[in-house]
């Protein structure tokens, strides 16, 4: 997956319009818009997130995630807590979305 990520970055840089190479200006991050990973593509997306300083803005994983060594109950309890926190944060920000 590491080489696939490197190849994807090379393709991205070849497809994007070149930026002015002004030495006084720091380069602007240019991530992909999104990544959809299914099976091995999910593994590649996880590698992308680990290896590239500016990974895709949105990553959707539908499979291919490495095996977990944590008890599934611990994982789902942590997930429920995180989802609840994120929902409360969302509804605090977008109060009009509350029914």
N, C-alpha and C positions, 0 to 999 in steps of 0.2 A: 504494500500500500504506500510505502514511503516514496517509491519512484513514481507511482501514479500521481501522488500529490505534487511532486516536483514537475512532472509533465503537465499537469493541469495549470500550475502557476506559469509555466512557460507559454502555454497556449493562451492563457488569460492576458499575459503581457503582450503577446503578439497581436491579439485581437483588439485590445483597447487602443484608443488614440494616444499617440505619444504625448508626453508632457514636456513643457519647456524645461530644459536642463540648466536652470539658473542656479549657480553655486550658492547664492545667498538665501535661497528659499529651500526649506526642507521639503522632501518629497511628500506628496499627499497619499495617504493609504488608499488603495484601490481594490477593495475586496469584491469577490463575486457577489451577486445579488442574493443567490440562494443555492442550497445544495439539498438534493433528495437522495437519501441513501437507503437502498433495499438490499438486504443480504450482504454480500461483499462490499457493495456501495456504502452501506452503513459503517462498515469497518473503515473504509477509505475516508468517509466524512469524519469519523472520530480521529483518524490520523491527521486529517486536515486541521482540526481544532487544536491538536497537540503540537503540530510542527510549524504552522505558518503564523507570522505575527498579525496578519490581517485576514482571518478566515472569512468565509461567507457570512453575510449579515444574518441570514436565516438558515438554520440547518434542521431538516426534518429526517428523523430516523424511523424506519419502518422494519428494521431488522439488522442483523449483523453486529450486534453489540457483544463485546467480549463477555465470557462467563463471569458471574459475580461470586465472590467467596463469602458474601454476607448473607445471613439468614433472610429469607424473603419477607418475613413479618417485620423485621427491622427496616427493610427497604421501603415497604408500603407505608409503615407508620411515619417514616421520615418524609415520604412523598405526600401523604395526606397533610402533614403539618405545613410543608412548603406550599402546597396548592392553596391551603386555607390562608396563609400569610399573603400570598400573591393576589388572591381574590380580594381580600380586605384592602390591600394597597390599591388595587385597581378601582374598587368601588369608592374608596376615599377620593381618588383623583377624578373619577367620572361618576359623580353622584346621580346624574340623570339616567344612568343605566340600571339603577336599582328599581325593581318592580314594586 
